Amino acid sequence: MRFLIDTLIGAATGVISGFGVGGGTLLVLYLTLFSKVQQLQAQGINLLYFIPCAVSAIFSHIKNKRIDYTAWLVSGGFGTLSALGASYLATRMEMNILPRVFGGFLVVMGLWEIISVIREKRLEKKEG
């Protein structure tokens, strides 16, 4: 049964990743909350999971000319440097701090999304 659930979660998060929306975040939540995998290990699994998902999705985005290569070089370069620093910090944090940081990040992002939708609705009302 566990294999079937893991397969379905992998497929669902793969679809979300293909859209470029961040299926890996959902994978980490699944692994930590339901599979009882430690946060740091779940993040490592997510990184390995992301590589084939990104490679397979990028071909479609290149084909459809949806890549701004200048933005990719800048964000990719600084993102790589930041990821190196953050992974160094993550492996040296106490294990009980990392899930809290991750949870806080998810809360902030959720609030950001809610606020964005409210702003869009207000702009639509003003324009309409």
Backbone as CSV, one residue per row, in Angstrom:
resi,resn,N_x,N_y,N_z,CA_x,CA_y,CA_z,C_x,C_y,C_z
1,MET,0.830,-1.199,0.000,0.000,0.000,0.000,0.872,1.259,0.000
2,ARG,1.914,1.244,0.816,2.815,2.406,0.899,3.429,2.713,-0.464
3,PHE,3.813,1.656,-1.206,4.397,1.860,-2.531,3.403,2.545,-3.459
4,LEU,2.141,2.153,-3.401,1.106,2.753,-4.242,0.922,4.227,-3.898
5,ILE,0.868,4.545,-2.613,0.704,5.939,-2.191,1.912,6.767,-2.609
6,ASP,3.124,6.235,-2.396,4.333,6.945,-2.817,4.339,7.180,-4.329
7,THR,3.874,6.186,-5.081,3.801,6.313,-6.538,2.831,7.418,-6.939
8,LEU,1.665,7.442,-6.313,0.668,8.471,-6.630,1.158,9.864,-6.235
9,ILE,1.804,9.983,-5.077,2.346,11.272,-4.643,3.440,11.715,-5.608
10,GLY,4.301,10.786,-6.009,5.355,11.113,-6.972,4.781,11.595,-8.293
11,ALA,3.738,10.935,-8.765,3.102,11.338,-10.025,2.445,12.711,-9.892
12,ALA,1.724,12.921,-8.798,1.032,14.202,-8.604,2.024,15.359,-8.474
13,THR,3.064,15.162,-7.682,4.043,16.237,-7.528,4.848,16.430,-8.810
14,GLY,4.984,15.382,-9.606,5.643,15.514,-10.908,4.842,16.396,-11.850
15,VAL,3.530,16.222,-11.852,2.661,17.072,-12.683,2.793,18.526,-12.233
16,ILE,2.731,18.738,-10.933,2.843,20.100,-10.408,4.203,20.693,-10.735
17,SER,5.253,19.892,-10.616,6.603,20.363,-10.957,6.698,20.705,-12.445
18,GLY,6.049,19.906,-13.279,6.048,20.173,-14.718,5.423,21.513,-15.054
19,PHE,4.452,21.907,-14.266,3.845,23.225,-14.448,4.751,24.330,-13.924
20,GLY,5.775,23.945,-13.169,6.707,24.924,-12.614,6.205,25.591,-11.351
21,VAL,5.344,24.891,-10.608,4.689,25.497,-9.460,5.315,25.080,-8.127
22,GLY,6.166,24.095,-8.101,6.826,23.728,-6.854,6.295,22.470,-6.214
23,GLY,6.215,21.411,-6.984,5.759,20.138,-6.443,6.671,19.608,-5.353
24,GLY,7.924,20.026,-5.375,8.867,19.567,-4.367,8.482,19.974,-2.964
25,THR,7.879,21.122,-2.821,7.429,21.570,-1.500,6.366,20.613,-0.972
26,LEU,5.459,20.209,-1.840,4.436,19.245,-1.429,5.055,17.889,-1.123
27,LEU,6.082,17.517,-1.875,6.760,16.253,-1.610,7.406,16.271,-0.228
28,VAL,8.063,17.371,0.119,8.679,17.484,1.441,7.613,17.393,2.530
29,LEU,6.496,18.056,2.341,5.405,17.972,3.320,4.908,16.543,3.467
30,TYR,4.710,15.863,2.359,4.258,14.467,2.408,5.269,13.601,3.158
31,LEU,6.535,13.747,2.803,7.561,12.907,3.422,7.671,13.151,4.923
32,THR,7.618,14.415,5.333,7.799,14.716,6.760,6.543,14.454,7.579
33,LEU,5.380,14.781,7.046,4.150,14.644,7.820,3.555,13.238,7.790
34,PHE,3.620,12.579,6.652,2.939,11.296,6.508,3.877,10.098,6.474
35,SER,5.076,10.281,5.936,6.026,9.172,5.868,7.020,9.196,7.017
36,LYS,6.929,10.233,7.856,7.776,10.360,9.042,9.272,10.352,8.709
37,VAL,9.633,10.950,7.562,11.028,11.122,7.178,11.523,12.403,7.835
38,GLN,12.751,12.398,8.341,13.292,13.606,8.958,13.416,14.715,7.920
39,GLN,13.253,15.947,8.372,13.236,17.120,7.500,14.443,17.172,6.566
40,LEU,15.636,17.042,7.092,16.846,17.160,6.280,16.909,16.061,5.228
41,GLN,16.507,14.846,5.596,16.486,13.749,4.641,15.419,13.996,3.570
42,ALA,14.266,14.518,3.969,13.202,14.817,3.008,13.666,15.878,2.009
43,GLN,14.393,16.855,2.489,14.907,17.888,1.586,15.945,17.308,0.627
44,GLY,16.753,16.375,1.103,17.705,15.710,0.212,17.003,14.889,-0.853
45,ILE,15.968,14.156,-0.443,15.172,13.386,-1.401,14.558,14.330,-2.428
46,ASN,14.045,15.465,-1.960,13.440,16.450,-2.854,14.440,16.950,-3.890
47,LEU,15.671,17.190,-3.465,16.684,17.665,-4.414,16.958,16.623,-5.495
48,LEU,17.068,15.372,-5.097,17.272,14.306,-6.088,16.044,14.135,-6.982
49,TYR,14.870,14.277,-6.395,13.609,14.176,-7.126,13.511,15.281,-8.186
50,PHE,13.992,16.453,-7.815,13.839,17.623,-8.673,14.648,17.516,-9.964
51,ILE,15.802,16.883,-9.910,16.682,16.848,-11.089,15.986,16.235,-12.310
52,PRO,15.483,14.998,-12.242,14.829,14.456,-13.446,13.547,15.195,-13.817
53,CYS,12.829,15.700,-12.812,11.605,16.468,-13.107,11.948,17.733,-13.886
54,ALA,12.973,18.438,-13.436,13.370,19.690,-14.094,13.899,19.421,-15.498
55,VAL,14.729,18.399,-15.633,15.306,18.090,-16.948,14.206,17.740,-17.947
56,SER,13.243,16.933,-17.513,12.186,16.548,-18.449,11.277,17.724,-18.797
57,ALA,11.005,18.606,-17.841,10.116,19.749,-18.104,10.809,20.838,-18.921
58,ILE,12.122,20.975,-18.765,12.824,22.086,-19.421,12.770,21.969,-20.949
59,PHE,12.762,20.738,-21.471,12.704,20.572,-22.924,11.454,21.210,-23.515
60,SER,10.338,21.022,-22.865,9.086,21.621,-23.332,9.146,23.144,-23.265
61,HIS,9.716,23.670,-22.183,9.804,25.123,-22.036,10.766,25.733,-23.059
62,ILE,11.839,25.048,-23.354,12.764,25.531,-24.393,12.077,25.495,-25.759
63,LYS,11.426,24.387,-26.060,10.726,24.233,-27.338,9.689,25.338,-27.549
64,ASN,8.998,25.708,-26.479,7.955,26.736,-26.563,8.481,28.146,-26.333
65,LYS,9.816,28.275,-26.318,10.483,29.579,-26.169,10.001,30.341,-24.931
66,ARG,9.959,29.647,-23.815,9.510,30.244,-22.562,10.659,30.459,-21.580
67,ILE,11.875,30.567,-22.114,13.051,30.753,-21.263,13.693,32.101,-21.578
68,ASP,13.842,32.920,-20.579,14.610,34.164,-20.679,16.003,33.819,-20.172
69,TYR,16.941,33.646,-21.096,18.265,33.141,-20.726,19.050,34.121,-19.859
70,THR,18.848,35.408,-20.030,19.527,36.382,-19.168,19.034,36.241,-17.731
71,ALA,17.732,36.174,-17.557,17.159,35.997,-16.215,17.618,34.673,-15.619
72,TRP,17.695,33.637,-16.458,18.149,32.337,-15.984,19.592,32.393,-15.491
73,LEU,20.456,33.054,-16.245,21.858,33.132,-15.828,22.014,33.892,-14.514
74,VAL,21.319,35.023,-14.390,21.433,35.826,-13.172,20.824,35.081,-11.985
75,SER,19.566,34.663,-12.126,18.908,33.991,-11.000,19.551,32.638,-10.712
76,GLY,19.953,31.929,-11.745,20.611,30.634,-11.554,21.956,30.766,-10.863
77,GLY,22.711,31.776,-11.241,24.010,31.992,-10.614,23.884,32.338,-9.140
78,PHE,23.059,33.322,-8.862,22.873,33.717,-7.460,22.123,32.650,-6.664
79,GLY,21.212,31.952,-7.323,20.506,30.863,-6.647,21.449,29.731,-6.270
80,THR,22.389,29.427,-7.147,23.368,28.377,-6.858,24.242,28.766,-5.674
81,LEU,24.713,29.997,-5.672,25.533,30.460,-4.543,24.741,30.433,-3.237
82,SER,23.507,30.895,-3.289,22.657,30.889,-2.090,22.376,29.471,-1.624
83,ALA,22.141,28.564,-2.573,21.866,27.168,-2.216,23.073,26.527,-1.541
84,LEU,24.261,26.859,-2.005,25.474,26.336,-1.364,25.555,26.794,0.093
85,GLY,25.331,28.075,0.310,25.362,28.603,1.669,24.268,28.028,2.543
86,ALA,23.052,27.955,2.003,21.917,27.456,2.774,22.067,25.972,3.094
87,SER,22.587,25.184,2.156,22.759,23.757,2.435,23.827,23.552,3.506
88,TYR,24.854,24.382,3.487,25.876,24.326,4.536,25.235,24.610,5.898
89,LEU,24.412,25.662,5.959,23.732,25.997,7.219,22.755,24.902,7.653
90,ALA,22.007,24.367,6.688,20.988,23.360,7.016,21.612,22.112,7.632
91,THR,22.776,21.719,7.146,23.397,20.515,7.684,24.025,20.750,9.054
92,ARG,24.117,22.008,9.463,24.699,22.313,10.764,23.675,22.786,11.791
93,MET,22.423,22.923,11.353,21.357,23.329,12.273,20.934,22.147,13.137
94,GLU,20.395,22.463,14.295,19.777,21.411,15.096,18.548,20.910,14.352
95,MET,18.291,19.626,14.443,17.214,19.016,13.665,15.831,19.572,13.997
96,ASN,15.628,20.115,15.183,14.302,20.634,15.516,14.079,22.053,14.995
97,ILE,15.124,22.727,14.562,14.978,24.096,14.043,14.549,24.092,12.581
98,LEU,15.100,23.193,11.790,14.842,23.172,10.354,13.361,23.046,9.998
99,PRO,12.603,22.136,10.616,11.169,22.074,10.285,10.429,23.365,10.626
100,ARG,10.858,24.039,11.667,10.214,25.303,12.033,10.502,26.384,10.994
101,VAL,11.731,26.431,10.532,12.091,27.393,9.485,11.288,27.102,8.223
102,PHE,11.206,25.832,7.849,10.455,25.434,6.661,8.972,25.752,6.830
103,GLY,8.411,25.444,7.999,7.012,25.758,8.263,6.742,27.251,8.218
104,GLY,7.649,28.027,8.797,7.516,29.485,8.749,7.534,30.001,7.323
105,PHE,8.421,29.432,6.516,8.489,29.803,5.098,7.159,29.517,4.404
106,LEU,6.586,28.345,4.662,5.313,27.987,4.029,4.185,28.924,4.467
107,VAL,4.182,29.294,5.742,3.161,30.227,6.235,3.299,31.577,5.545
108,VAL,4.525,32.091,5.469,4.760,33.387,4.813,4.334,33.324,3.353
109,MET,4.699,32.255,2.653,4.316,32.133,1.240,2.809,32.021,1.075
110,GLY,2.152,31.285,1.972,0.696,31.177,1.914,0.017,32.524,2.114
111,LEU,0.498,33.267,3.103,-0.050,34.609,3.347,0.202,35.523,2.155
112,TRP,1.387,35.420,1.577,1.724,36.226,0.396,0.744,35.946,-0.740
113,GLU,0.435,34.680,-0.956,-0.501,34.305,-2.022,-1.903,34.849,-1.737
114,ILE,-2.348,34.747,-0.498,-3.674,35.254,-0.126,-3.741,36.763,-0.347
115,ILE,-2.723,37.474,0.086,-2.675,38.927,-0.082,-2.652,39.300,-1.565
116,SER,-1.916,38.538,-2.360,-1.853,38.805,-3.802,-3.217,38.665,-4.457
117,VAL,-3.960,37.633,-4.079,-5.301,37.424,-4.649,-6.225,38.564,-4.239
118,ILE,-6.163,38.983,-2.983,-7.006,40.089,-2.508,-6.680,41.364,-3.284
119,ARG,-5.399,41.641,-3.491,-4.998,42.836,-4.253,-5.507,42.782,-5.679
120,GLU,-5.393,41.625,-6.310,-5.876,41.475,-7.687,-7.381,41.718,-7.765
121,LYS,-8.123,41.192,-6.814,-9.583,41.378,-6.799,-9.938,42.852,-6.635
122,ARG,-9.190,43.541,-5.776,-9.448,44.977,-5.579,-9.149,45.759,-6.842
123,LEU,-8.056,45.415,-7.524,-7.724,46.104,-8.775,-8.783,45.851,-9.839
124,GLU,-9.285,44.618,-9.901,-10.336,44.281,-10.863,-11.600,45.095,-10.604
125,LYS,-11.948,45.301,-9.339,-13.136,46.073,-8.990,-12.950,47.542,-9.380
126,LYS,-11.746,48.086,-9.145,-11.479,49.479,-9.488,-11.516,49.693,-10.996
127,GLU,-10.974,48.724,-11.753,-10.935,48.854,-13.208,-12.291,48.559,-13.833
128,GLY,-13.073,47.701,-13.182,-14.347,47.250,-13.724,-15.434,48.171,-13.469
